[in-house]
Amino acid sequence: MELAREVGLTLIGRCKGKRFVALAGEERIVFDADLAAVGEENPKHWRKNGRDA
């Protein structure tokens, strides 16, 4: 993460459906997508105990 910050990179650690984890460069992310157009992730990809089925 420190290296990404030092060189000015945006680092996304994990992305699924409408959710993601930004580890560096959060200030460079532009939220311009219509989230209504993004579908929910398939329940088969949910983490165990991550959500109620």
PDB file of N, CA, C, O and CB in Angstrom:
ATOM      1  N   MET A   1       0.821  -1.190   0.000  1.00  0.00           N
ATOM      2  CA  MET A   1       0.000   0.000   0.000  1.00  0.00           C
ATOM      3  C   MET A   1       0.869   1.258   0.000  1.00  0.00           C
ATOM      4  O   MET A   1       0.575   2.218  -0.713  1.00  0.00           O
ATOM      5  CB  MET A   1      -0.936  -0.005   1.204  1.00  0.00           C
ATOM      6  N   GLU A   2       1.916   1.253   0.784  1.00  0.00           N
ATOM      7  CA  GLU A   2       2.782   2.422   0.854  1.00  0.00           C
ATOM      8  C   GLU A   2       3.412   2.716  -0.504  1.00  0.00           C
ATOM      9  O   GLU A   2       3.514   3.875  -0.905  1.00  0.00           O
ATOM     10  CB  GLU A   2       3.872   2.214   1.909  1.00  0.00           C
ATOM     11  N   LEU A   3       3.832   1.672  -1.210  1.00  0.00           N
ATOM     12  CA  LEU A   3       4.428   1.861  -2.527  1.00  0.00           C
ATOM     13  C   LEU A   3       3.422   2.492  -3.487  1.00  0.00           C
ATOM     14  O   LEU A   3       3.773   3.393  -4.249  1.00  0.00           O
ATOM     15  CB  LEU A   3       4.933   0.521  -3.086  1.00  0.00           C
ATOM     16  N   ALA A   4       2.179   2.027  -3.454  1.00  0.00           N
ATOM     17  CA  ALA A   4       1.137   2.596  -4.312  1.00  0.00           C
ATOM     18  C   ALA A   4       0.944   4.073  -3.996  1.00  0.00           C
ATOM     19  O   ALA A   4       0.803   4.885  -4.910  1.00  0.00           O
ATOM     20  CB  ALA A   4      -0.193   1.832  -4.137  1.00  0.00           C
ATOM     21  N   ARG A   5       0.935   4.425  -2.734  1.00  0.00           N
ATOM     22  CA  ARG A   5       0.795   5.836  -2.348  1.00  0.00           C
ATOM     23  C   ARG A   5       1.995   6.663  -2.820  1.00  0.00           C
ATOM     24  O   ARG A   5       1.835   7.776  -3.321  1.00  0.00           O
ATOM     25  CB  ARG A   5       0.640   5.959  -0.819  1.00  0.00           C
ATOM     26  N   GLU A   6       3.180   6.111  -2.654  1.00  0.00           N
ATOM     27  CA  GLU A   6       4.397   6.840  -3.024  1.00  0.00           C
ATOM     28  C   GLU A   6       4.467   7.156  -4.514  1.00  0.00           C
ATOM     29  O   GLU A   6       4.933   8.227  -4.903  1.00  0.00           O
ATOM     30  CB  GLU A   6       5.615   6.041  -2.624  1.00  0.00           C
ATOM     31  N   VAL A   7       4.008   6.229  -5.340  1.00  0.00           N
ATOM     32  CA  VAL A   7       4.093   6.439  -6.790  1.00  0.00           C
ATOM     33  C   VAL A   7       2.790   6.965  -7.394  1.00  0.00           C
ATOM     34  O   VAL A   7       2.702   7.141  -8.609  1.00  0.00           O
ATOM     35  CB  VAL A   7       4.476   5.142  -7.472  1.00  0.00           C
ATOM     36  N   GLY A   8       1.777   7.217  -6.561  1.00  0.00           N
ATOM     37  CA  GLY A   8       0.538   7.821  -7.040  1.00  0.00           C
ATOM     38  C   GLY A   8      -0.427   6.880  -7.721  1.00  0.00           C
ATOM     39  O   GLY A   8      -1.155   7.290  -8.625  1.00  0.00           O
ATOM     40  N   LEU A   9      -0.449   5.625  -7.306  1.00  0.00           N
ATOM     41  CA  LEU A   9      -1.381   4.657  -7.886  1.00  0.00           C
ATOM     42  C   LEU A   9      -2.634   4.524  -7.023  1.00  0.00           C
ATOM     43  O   LEU A   9      -2.599   4.726  -5.810  1.00  0.00           O
ATOM     44  CB  LEU A   9      -0.701   3.286  -8.049  1.00  0.00           C
ATOM     45  N   THR A  10      -3.722   4.184  -7.670  1.00  0.00           N
ATOM     46  CA  THR A  10      -4.944   3.824  -6.955  1.00  0.00           C
ATOM     47  C   THR A  10      -4.944   2.308  -6.844  1.00  0.00           C
ATOM     48  O   THR A  10      -4.832   1.609  -7.851  1.00  0.00           O
ATOM     49  CB  THR A  10      -6.247   4.360  -7.689  1.00  0.00           C
ATOM     50  N   LEU A  11      -5.067   1.806  -5.643  1.00  0.00           N
ATOM     51  CA  LEU A  11      -4.987   0.363  -5.404  1.00  0.00           C
ATOM     52  C   LEU A  11      -6.322  -0.138  -4.880  1.00  0.00           C
ATOM     53  O   LEU A  11      -6.772   0.257  -3.805  1.00  0.00           O
ATOM     54  CB  LEU A  11      -3.848   0.025  -4.406  1.00  0.00           C
ATOM     55  N   ILE A  12      -6.949  -1.016  -5.658  1.00  0.00           N
ATOM     56  CA  ILE A  12      -8.216  -1.636  -5.262  1.00  0.00           C
ATOM     57  C   ILE A  12      -7.893  -3.049  -4.813  1.00  0.00           C
ATOM     58  O   ILE A  12      -7.341  -3.837  -5.581  1.00  0.00           O
ATOM     59  CB  ILE A  12      -9.273  -1.630  -6.440  1.00  0.00           C
ATOM     60  N   GLY A  13      -8.234  -3.372  -3.579  1.00  0.00           N
ATOM     61  CA  GLY A  13      -7.883  -4.671  -3.022  1.00  0.00           C
ATOM     62  C   GLY A  13      -8.857  -5.770  -3.389  1.00  0.00           C
ATOM     63  O   GLY A  13      -8.457  -6.919  -3.575  1.00  0.00           O
ATOM     64  N   ARG A  14     -10.129  -5.431  -3.495  1.00  0.00           N
ATOM     65  CA  ARG A  14     -11.143  -6.455  -3.753  1.00  0.00           C
ATOM     66  C   ARG A  14     -12.351  -5.732  -4.325  1.00  0.00           C
ATOM     67  O   ARG A  14     -12.687  -4.636  -3.876  1.00  0.00           O
ATOM     68  CB  ARG A  14     -11.517  -7.271  -2.441  1.00  0.00           C
ATOM     69  N   CYS A  15     -13.002  -6.325  -5.302  1.00  0.00           N
ATOM     70  CA  CYS A  15     -14.163  -5.707  -5.930  1.00  0.00           C
ATOM     71  C   CYS A  15     -15.169  -6.791  -6.274  1.00  0.00           C
ATOM     72  O   CYS A  15     -14.847  -7.754  -6.970  1.00  0.00           O
ATOM     73  CB  CYS A  15     -13.758  -4.904  -7.196  1.00  0.00           C
ATOM     74  N   LYS A  16     -16.397  -6.624  -5.778  1.00  0.00           N
ATOM     75  CA  LYS A  16     -17.477  -7.558  -6.084  1.00  0.00           C
ATOM     76  C   LYS A  16     -18.784  -6.784  -6.165  1.00  0.00           C
ATOM     77  O   LYS A  16     -19.163  -6.073  -5.234  1.00  0.00           O
ATOM     78  CB  LYS A  16     -17.565  -8.690  -5.016  1.00  0.00           C
ATOM     79  N   GLY A  17     -19.460  -6.934  -7.287  1.00  0.00           N
ATOM     80  CA  GLY A  17     -20.753  -6.262  -7.436  1.00  0.00           C
ATOM     81  C   GLY A  17     -20.632  -4.764  -7.253  1.00  0.00           C
ATOM     82  O   GLY A  17     -19.888  -4.106  -7.980  1.00  0.00           O
ATOM     83  N   LYS A  18     -21.361  -4.213  -6.281  1.00  0.00           N
ATOM     84  CA  LYS A  18     -21.359  -2.774  -6.033  1.00  0.00           C
ATOM     85  C   LYS A  18     -20.352  -2.368  -4.970  1.00  0.00           C
ATOM     86  O   LYS A  18     -20.306  -1.198  -4.591  1.00  0.00           O
ATOM     87  CB  LYS A  18     -22.735  -2.320  -5.623  1.00  0.00           C
ATOM     88  N   ARG A  19     -19.552  -3.293  -4.483  1.00  0.00           N
ATOM     89  CA  ARG A  19     -18.658  -3.014  -3.365  1.00  0.00           C
ATOM     90  C   ARG A  19     -17.201  -3.193  -3.763  1.00  0.00           C
ATOM     91  O   ARG A  19     -16.866  -4.039  -4.592  1.00  0.00           O
ATOM     92  CB  ARG A  19     -18.991  -3.915  -2.185  1.00  0.00           C
ATOM     93  N   PHE A  20     -16.346  -2.384  -3.160  1.00  0.00           N
ATOM     94  CA  PHE A  20     -14.915  -2.541  -3.368  1.00  0.00           C
ATOM     95  C   PHE A  20     -14.172  -1.992  -2.166  1.00  0.00           C
ATOM     96  O   PHE A  20     -14.728  -1.243  -1.363  1.00  0.00           O
ATOM     97  CB  PHE A  20     -14.460  -1.834  -4.662  1.00  0.00           C
ATOM     98  N   VAL A  21     -12.921  -2.370  -2.051  1.00  0.00           N
ATOM     99  CA  VAL A  21     -12.046  -1.888  -0.989  1.00  0.00           C
ATOM    100  C   VAL A  21     -10.908  -1.124  -1.657  1.00  0.00           C
ATOM    101  O   VAL A  21     -10.122  -1.698  -2.411  1.00  0.00           O
ATOM    102  CB  VAL A  21     -11.503  -3.072  -0.094  1.00  0.00           C
ATOM    103  N   ALA A  22     -10.828   0.173  -1.375  1.00  0.00           N
ATOM    104  CA  ALA A  22      -9.741   1.001  -1.893  1.00  0.00           C
ATOM    105  C   ALA A  22      -8.656   1.064  -0.831  1.00  0.00           C
ATOM    106  O   ALA A  22      -8.900   1.506   0.291  1.00  0.00           O
ATOM    107  CB  ALA A  22     -10.242   2.438  -2.278  1.00  0.00           C
ATOM    108  N   LEU A  23      -7.465   0.622  -1.186  1.00  0.00           N
ATOM    109  CA  LEU A  23      -6.355   0.587  -0.235  1.00  0.00           C
ATOM    110  C   LEU A  23      -5.445   1.796  -0.353  1.00  0.00           C
ATOM    111  O   LEU A  23      -4.732   2.123   0.595  1.00  0.00           O
ATOM    112  CB  LEU A  23      -5.549  -0.668  -0.432  1.00  0.00           C
ATOM    113  N   ALA A  24      -5.455   2.463  -1.493  1.00  0.00           N
ATOM    114  CA  ALA A  24      -4.652   3.668  -1.707  1.00  0.00           C
ATOM    115  C   ALA A  24      -5.283   4.464  -2.841  1.00  0.00           C
ATOM    116  O   ALA A  24      -5.888   3.886  -3.744  1.00  0.00           O
ATOM    117  CB  ALA A  24      -3.159   3.313  -2.030  1.00  0.00           C
ATOM    118  N   GLY A  25      -5.147   5.773  -2.800  1.00  0.00           N
ATOM    119  CA  GLY A  25      -5.648   6.630  -3.875  1.00  0.00           C
ATOM    120  C   GLY A  25      -7.137   6.861  -3.862  1.00  0.00           C
ATOM    121  O   GLY A  25      -7.725   7.148  -4.905  1.00  0.00           O
ATOM    122  N   GLU A  26      -7.764   6.742  -2.708  1.00  0.00           N
ATOM    123  CA  GLU A  26      -9.214   6.904  -2.605  1.00  0.00           C
ATOM    124  C   GLU A  26      -9.684   8.245  -3.176  1.00  0.00           C
ATOM    125  O   GLU A  26     -10.782   8.341  -3.725  1.00  0.00           O
ATOM    126  CB  GLU A  26      -9.650   6.782  -1.149  1.00  0.00           C
ATOM    127  N   GLU A  27      -8.857   9.266  -3.044  1.00  0.00           N
ATOM    128  CA  GLU A  27      -9.241  10.602  -3.492  1.00  0.00           C
ATOM    129  C   GLU A  27      -9.322  10.703  -5.012  1.00  0.00           C
ATOM    130  O   GLU A  27      -9.883  11.672  -5.524  1.00  0.00           O
ATOM    131  CB  GLU A  27      -8.257  11.625  -2.965  1.00  0.00           C
ATOM    132  N   ARG A  28      -8.784   9.740  -5.745  1.00  0.00           N
ATOM    133  CA  ARG A  28      -8.829   9.768  -7.206  1.00  0.00           C
ATOM    134  C   ARG A  28     -10.014   9.000  -7.783  1.00  0.00           C
ATOM    135  O   ARG A  28     -10.199   8.996  -9.000  1.00  0.00           O
ATOM    136  CB  ARG A  28      -7.550   9.205  -7.765  1.00  0.00           C
ATOM    137  N   ILE A  29     -10.798   8.369  -6.968  1.00  0.00           N
ATOM    138  CA  ILE A  29     -11.937   7.576  -7.463  1.00  0.00           C
ATOM    139  C   ILE A  29     -13.114   8.500  -7.741  1.00  0.00           C
ATOM    140  O   ILE A  29     -13.517   9.290  -6.888  1.00  0.00           O
ATOM    141  CB  ILE A  29     -12.342   6.472  -6.437  1.00  0.00           C
ATOM    142  N   VAL A  30     -13.656   8.387  -8.946  1.00  0.00           N
ATOM    143  CA  VAL A  30     -14.807   9.192  -9.353  1.00  0.00           C
ATOM    144  C   VAL A  30     -16.016   8.265  -9.420  1.00  0.00           C
ATOM    145  O   VAL A  30     -16.025   7.288 -10.168  1.00  0.00           O
ATOM    146  CB  VAL A  30     -14.556   9.908 -10.737  1.00  0.00           C
ATOM    147  N   PHE A  31     -17.019   8.583  -8.639  1.00  0.00           N
ATOM    148  CA  PHE A  31     -18.231   7.772  -8.596  1.00  0.00           C
ATOM    149  C   PHE A  31     -19.242   8.372  -9.572  1.00  0.00           C
ATOM    150  O   PHE A  31     -20.028   9.249  -9.213  1.00  0.00           O
ATOM    151  CB  PHE A  31     -18.818   7.701  -7.143  1.00  0.00           C
ATOM    152  N   ASP A  32     -19.207   7.886 -10.806  1.00  0.00           N
ATOM    153  CA  ASP A  32     -20.114   8.430 -11.808  1.00  0.00           C
ATOM    154  C   ASP A  32     -21.037   7.374 -12.412  1.00  0.00           C
ATOM    155  O   ASP A  32     -21.848   7.696 -13.281  1.00  0.00           O
ATOM    156  CB  ASP A  32     -19.322   9.091 -12.902  1.00  0.00           C
ATOM    157  N   ALA A  33     -20.933   6.145 -11.979  1.00  0.00           N
ATOM    158  CA  ALA A  33     -21.774   5.076 -12.517  1.00  0.00           C
ATOM    159  C   ALA A  33     -23.153   5.100 -11.865  1.00  0.00           C
ATOM    160  O   ALA A  33     -23.300   5.474 -10.701  1.00  0.00           O
ATOM    161  CB  ALA A  33     -21.106   3.703 -12.304  1.00  0.00           C
ATOM    162  N   ASP A  34     -24.137   4.703 -12.619  1.00  0.00           N
ATOM    163  CA  ASP A  34     -25.489   4.569 -12.095  1.00  0.00           C
ATOM    164  C   ASP A  34     -25.564   3.212 -11.408  1.00  0.00           C
ATOM    165  O   ASP A  34     -25.602   2.182 -12.081  1.00  0.00           O
ATOM    166  CB  ASP A  34     -26.576   4.708 -13.232  1.00  0.00           C
ATOM    167  N   LEU A  35     -25.585   3.196 -10.086  1.00  0.00           N
ATOM    168  CA  LEU A  35     -25.576   1.930  -9.356  1.00  0.00           C
ATOM    169  C   LEU A  35     -26.813   1.079  -9.619  1.00  0.00           C
ATOM    170  O   LEU A  35     -26.794  -0.130  -9.390  1.00  0.00           O
ATOM    171  CB  LEU A  35     -25.458   2.196  -7.882  1.00  0.00           C
ATOM    172  N   ALA A  36     -27.881   1.697 -10.094  1.00  0.00           N
ATOM    173  CA  ALA A  36     -29.070   0.920 -10.431  1.00  0.00           C
ATOM    174  C   ALA A  36     -28.781  -0.025 -11.599  1.00  0.00           C
ATOM    175  O   ALA A  36     -29.446  -1.051 -11.744  1.00  0.00           O
ATOM    176  CB  ALA A  36     -30.245   1.855 -10.777  1.00  0.00           C
ATOM    177  N   ALA A  37     -27.804   0.312 -12.423  1.00  0.00           N
ATOM    178  CA  ALA A  37     -27.453  -0.520 -13.579  1.00  0.00           C
ATOM    179  C   ALA A  37     -26.523  -1.671 -13.203  1.00  0.00           C
ATOM    180  O   ALA A  37     -26.290  -2.568 -14.014  1.00  0.00           O
ATOM    181  CB  ALA A  37     -26.799   0.335 -14.655  1.00  0.00           C
ATOM    182  N   VAL A  38     -25.992  -1.655 -11.987  1.00  0.00           N
ATOM    183  CA  VAL A  38     -25.090  -2.709 -11.532  1.00  0.00           C
ATOM    184  C   VAL A  38     -25.907  -3.743 -10.772  1.00  0.00           C
ATOM    185  O   VAL A  38     -26.565  -3.423  -9.782  1.00  0.00           O
ATOM    186  CB  VAL A  38     -23.943  -2.133 -10.640  1.00  0.00           C
ATOM    187  N   GLY A  39     -25.859  -4.964 -11.236  1.00  0.00           N
ATOM    188  CA  GLY A  39     -26.637  -6.028 -10.595  1.00  0.00           C
ATOM    189  C   GLY A  39     -26.021  -6.492  -9.282  1.00  0.00           C
ATOM    190  O   GLY A  39     -24.850  -6.234  -9.004  1.00  0.00           O
ATOM    191  N   GLU A  40     -26.810  -7.164  -8.500  1.00  0.00           N
ATOM    192  CA  GLU A  40     -26.318  -7.748  -7.256  1.00  0.00           C
ATOM    193  C   GLU A  40     -25.463  -8.962  -7.592  1.00  0.00           C
ATOM    194  O   GLU A  40     -25.680  -9.625  -8.606  1.00  0.00           O
ATOM    195  CB  GLU A  40     -27.496  -8.138  -6.311  1.00  0.00           C
ATOM    196  N   GLU A  41     -24.498  -9.245  -6.740  1.00  0.00           N
ATOM    197  CA  GLU A  41     -23.652 -10.407  -6.995  1.00  0.00           C
ATOM    198  C   GLU A  41     -24.437 -11.696  -6.756  1.00  0.00           C
ATOM    199  O   GLU A  41     -25.366 -11.738  -5.949  1.00  0.00           O
ATOM    200  CB  GLU A  41     -22.394 -10.368  -6.102  1.00  0.00           C
ATOM    201  N   ASN A  42     -24.051 -12.719  -7.458  1.00  0.00           N
ATOM    202  CA  ASN A  42     -24.691 -14.016  -7.350  1.00  0.00           C
ATOM    203  C   ASN A  42     -24.440 -14.591  -5.953  1.00  0.00           C
ATOM    204  O   ASN A  42     -23.305 -14.573  -5.477  1.00  0.00           O
ATOM    205  CB  ASN A  42     -24.170 -14.979  -8.449  1.00  0.00           C
ATOM    206  N   PRO A  43     -25.486 -15.102  -5.290  1.00  0.00           N
ATOM    207  CA  PRO A  43     -25.308 -15.647  -3.935  1.00  0.00           C
ATOM    208  C   PRO A  43     -24.260 -16.753  -3.841  1.00  0.00           C
ATOM    209  O   PRO A  43     -23.705 -16.967  -2.764  1.00  0.00           O
ATOM    210  CB  PRO A  43     -26.615 -16.177  -3.435  1.00  0.00           C
ATOM    211  N   LYS A  44     -23.973 -17.459  -4.932  1.00  0.00           N
ATOM    212  CA  LYS A  44     -22.973 -18.529  -4.863  1.00  0.00           C
ATOM    213  C   LYS A  44     -21.576 -17.972  -4.613  1.00  0.00           C
ATOM    214  O   LYS A  44     -20.674 -18.721  -4.238  1.00  0.00           O
ATOM    215  CB  LYS A  44     -22.982 -19.348  -6.153  1.00  0.00           C
ATOM    216  N   HIS A  45     -21.382 -16.653  -4.815  1.00  0.00           N
ATOM    217  CA  HIS A  45     -20.084 -16.030  -4.594  1.00  0.00           C
ATOM    218  C   HIS A  45     -19.966 -15.370  -3.223  1.00  0.00           C
ATOM    219  O   HIS A  45     -18.918 -14.824  -2.882  1.00  0.00           O
ATOM    220  CB  HIS A  45     -19.823 -15.011  -5.664  1.00  0.00           C
ATOM    221  N   TRP A  46     -21.040 -15.422  -2.441  1.00  0.00           N
ATOM    222  CA  TRP A  46     -20.996 -14.815  -1.114  1.00  0.00           C
ATOM    223  C   TRP A  46     -20.055 -15.593  -0.213  1.00  0.00           C
ATOM    224  O   TRP A  46     -19.929 -16.812  -0.334  1.00  0.00           O
ATOM    225  CB  TRP A  46     -22.400 -14.755  -0.495  1.00  0.00           C
ATOM    226  N   ARG A  47     -19.406 -14.894   0.678  1.00  0.00           N
ATOM    227  CA  ARG A  47     -18.534 -15.552   1.660  1.00  0.00           C
ATOM    228  C   ARG A  47     -19.392 -16.244   2.706  1.00  0.00           C
ATOM    229  O   ARG A  47     -20.491 -15.787   3.021  1.00  0.00           O
ATOM    230  CB  ARG A  47     -17.569 -14.530   2.333  1.00  0.00           C
ATOM    231  N   LYS A  48     -18.900 -17.317   3.227  1.00  0.00           N
ATOM    232  CA  LYS A  48     -19.604 -18.039   4.270  1.00  0.00           C
ATOM    233  C   LYS A  48     -19.851 -17.092   5.440  1.00  0.00           C
ATOM    234  O   LYS A  48     -18.921 -16.421   5.887  1.00  0.00           O
ATOM    235  CB  LYS A  48     -18.802 -19.291   4.723  1.00  0.00           C
ATOM    236  N   ASN A  49     -21.057 -17.021   5.938  1.00  0.00           N
ATOM    237  CA  ASN A  49     -21.476 -16.142   7.031  1.00  0.00           C
ATOM    238  C   ASN A  49     -21.346 -14.665   6.693  1.00  0.00           C
ATOM    239  O   ASN A  49     -21.432 -13.823   7.587  1.00  0.00           O
ATOM    240  CB  ASN A  49     -20.670 -16.441   8.262  1.00  0.00           C
ATOM    241  N   GLY A  50     -21.141 -14.331   5.425  1.00  0.00           N
ATOM    242  CA  GLY A  50     -21.004 -12.943   5.043  1.00  0.00           C
ATOM    243  C   GLY A  50     -22.337 -12.224   4.910  1.00  0.00           C
ATOM    244  O   GLY A  50     -22.434 -11.025   5.171  1.00  0.00           O
ATOM    245  N   ARG A  51     -23.352 -12.954   4.507  1.00  0.00           N
ATOM    246  CA  ARG A  51     -24.693 -12.395   4.341  1.00  0.00           C
ATOM    247  C   ARG A  51     -25.709 -13.459   4.677  1.00  0.00           C
ATOM    248  O   ARG A  51     -25.426 -14.656   4.626  1.00  0.00           O
ATOM    249  CB  ARG A  51     -24.912 -11.864   2.903  1.00  0.00           C
ATOM    250  N   ASP A  52     -26.875 -13.011   5.015  1.00  0.00           N
ATOM    251  CA  ASP A  52     -27.968 -13.968   5.247  1.00  0.00           C
ATOM    252  C   ASP A  52     -28.538 -14.383   3.904  1.00  0.00           C
ATOM    253  O   ASP A  52     -28.835 -13.531   3.067  1.00  0.00           O
ATOM    254  CB  ASP A  52     -29.087 -13.354   6.158  1.00  0.00           C
ATOM    255  N   ALA A  53     -28.690 -15.653   3.694  1.00  0.00           N
ATOM    256  CA  ALA A  53     -29.223 -16.140   2.418  1.00  0.00           C
ATOM    257  C   ALA A  53     -30.721 -16.083   2.375  1.00  0.00           C
ATOM    258  O   ALA A  53     -31.324 -16.457   1.369  1.00  0.00           O
ATOM    259  CB  ALA A  53     -28.770 -17.548   2.160  1.00  0.00           C
TER     260      ALA A  53
END
